[in-house]
Amino acid sequence: MAHRWGVIGCGNLAQAIFGGAVKRGALAPSDIIVTDVNAIKVEEFSKATGVGIAEDMGAVAQRAEIIVVATKPQDVLPVLEVLKAHSNPGRGVVSLAAGVPAQLLLHHLGGFGSVTRVMANTPALVQQGFFWDFLSPKKCGARRRNRPCL
């Protein structure tokens, strides 16, 4: 894998999280690839931060260790279908899509090593606060004993 993080969707939330991580030095731009239906938005974000551009969702799924779904909730189903076709137990998926039920995520993404639903909201935009994540009991194995399972 060439990149640790692959981001599908380049809206305000994804830009706040990954732009902030690059700005603060928490992630190197070379660790991140991004794709979005709006090519201009991706190019502008890449120019501002130095992150890589993936040609499509399939490329993100193939090249990233952790895939971040950062689309609007109404756009998430086609993303999940593409990711399902690229299931890999050695990779994880993080969903930032608000209001998308964990069961829907697990139905499509059960072939991945981990599936995490993060409720990010405003803390990412202001670069302060904390994130809460949901891990399905199905995905909480011995390697995740230190993480809460709900």
C-alpha positions, 0 to 999 in steps of 0.5 A: 500500500502506498498510502496510510489514509484514503479519503472519499469525499473532499468536503468541509469535514474531510478538509478540516480533519486532514488539512488540520492534521497536515498543518499540525504535522500529525500526518504527512501529505504523502500519507493521504490520497483523496478523491471526490466527484468534484475534481476542482475541489480535490485539486484545490485541496491538494495544492493547499496541503500537498496530499495526493489525488486518487482517480476514483473510489476504487483507487482509494480502496486499493491503495489506502490502509485506512479508507475514510468515507466523508460523503454526505449521507445521501451519497454514501450507498454508491460508495459502500457498493464500490468499497464492498467490491474491494473488501480486504481484511487487512484494511479498515474503513472509517465512516464520517457520514452523519446518520448512516446506521452502523448496521448498514456499514457492516452489511456492506463493509463486513469484509474489511478488518475494521469498520468504525463510525465516527461522529465528528461534527463541529470539533473537526471544524474548529480543531478542538474537542474530541471524537467518539467512535462506535465499534461493532461488537463483531469487530471488537476482537483481541486486538481491540480490547482497549477500545470501547465496544457498544 
